[in-house]
């Protein structure tokens, strides 16, 4: 699926935040309350908001675990099928890669999934 900032997947494009919400819908996890300010927020502000929904974990292990990853800027990814779905910015598309490919991740799991 192609990347478009602010797209929710309904027009054939999606952004990293809405990608997470689509996966959560698929696995039956209620996502955190959406905040449009995340598009301009620092990783620390986003992380603080996410901690009201989930807990910080060392590494993603389960479908639906949320990941904040650094690309050109901080972006959302989500654990899916033993890998991470994320937006590959150079390709401007959703991509899946194994977890081992990524380092320096901030990972969160829904408190309801514990």
LOGULUM-912964 format. One record per residue (C-alpha): residue in one letter; x negated, z negated, y negated. Coordinates in steps of 0.25 Angstrom, whole numbers. Layout:
BEGIN
  residuo     c1     c3     c2
        a      X      Z      Y
...
This chain:
BEGIN
  residuo     c1     c3     c2
        x      0      0      0
        x     -6      3    -14
        x     -9     -7    -24
        x     -2     -8    -37
        x     -3    -21    -46
        x     11    -28    -46
        x     17    -20    -35
        x     25    -27    -25
        x     25    -17    -14
        x     39    -11    -16
        x     34      2    -23
        x     23      5    -12
        x     12     -3    -20
        x      8    -18    -20
        x     -1    -28    -27
        x     -9    -39    -20
        x      1    -50    -24
        x     13    -43    -19
        x      5    -39     -6
        x      4    -54     -3
        x     19    -56     -5
        x     22    -44      4
        x     14    -50     15
        x     20    -63     13
        x     34    -57     15
        x     30    -51     28
        x     24    -64     34
        x     35    -73     28
        x     27    -81     18
        x     33    -84      5
        x     22    -80     -5
        x     19    -89    -18
        x     27    -87    -30
        x     23    -74    -37
        x     16    -75    -50
        x     14    -63    -58
        x      3    -70    -66
        x     -6    -68    -53
        x     -9    -54    -57
        x    -18    -60    -68
        x    -21    -74    -63
        x    -35    -79    -58
        x    -37    -82    -43
        x    -36    -97    -46
        x    -23    -96    -53
        x    -17    -88    -42
        x    -23    -97    -31
        x    -17   -109    -39
        x     -3   -102    -38
        x     -5    -99    -24
        x     -8   -113    -20
        x      6   -117    -23
        x     10   -107    -12
        x     -1   -109     -2
        x    -14   -115      2
        x    -28   -110      1
        x    -34   -106     14
        x    -49   -102     17
        x    -46    -89     23
        x    -33    -81     25
        x    -28    -82     40
        x    -13    -79     40
        x     -4    -67     36
        x      1    -71     22
        x    -12    -79     17
        x    -14    -75      3
        x    -28    -71     -2
        x    -34    -70    -16
        x    -45    -60    -16
        x    -55    -55    -26
        x    -55    -40    -28
        x    -57    -35    -42
        x    -48    -47    -46
        x    -41    -57    -37
        x    -30    -51    -28
        x    -21    -56    -17
        x    -22    -53     -3
        x    -14    -58      9
        x    -18    -60     24
        x    -11    -50     34
        x    -14    -47     48
        x    -27    -54     48
        x    -32    -47     36
        x    -29    -47     21
        x    -20    -37     14
        x    -25    -35      0
        x    -25    -24    -11
        x    -38    -16    -10
        x    -40    -14    -25
        x    -50     -2    -24
        x    -40      5    -14
        x    -28      0    -22
        x    -21     -3     -8
        x    -17    -14      1
        x    -28    -16     11
        x    -29    -25     23
        x    -43    -31     27
        x    -48    -42     36
        x    -50    -56     31
        x    -65    -55     33
        x    -66    -44     23
        x    -63    -54     12
        x    -71    -66      6
        x    -68    -76     -6
        x    -53    -76     -3
        x    -43    -86     -9
        x    -33    -88      2
        x    -20    -95      3
        x     -9    -97     13
        x      6   -101     11
        x      8   -116     12
        x     20   -112     20
        x     11   -104     30
        x      3   -117     34
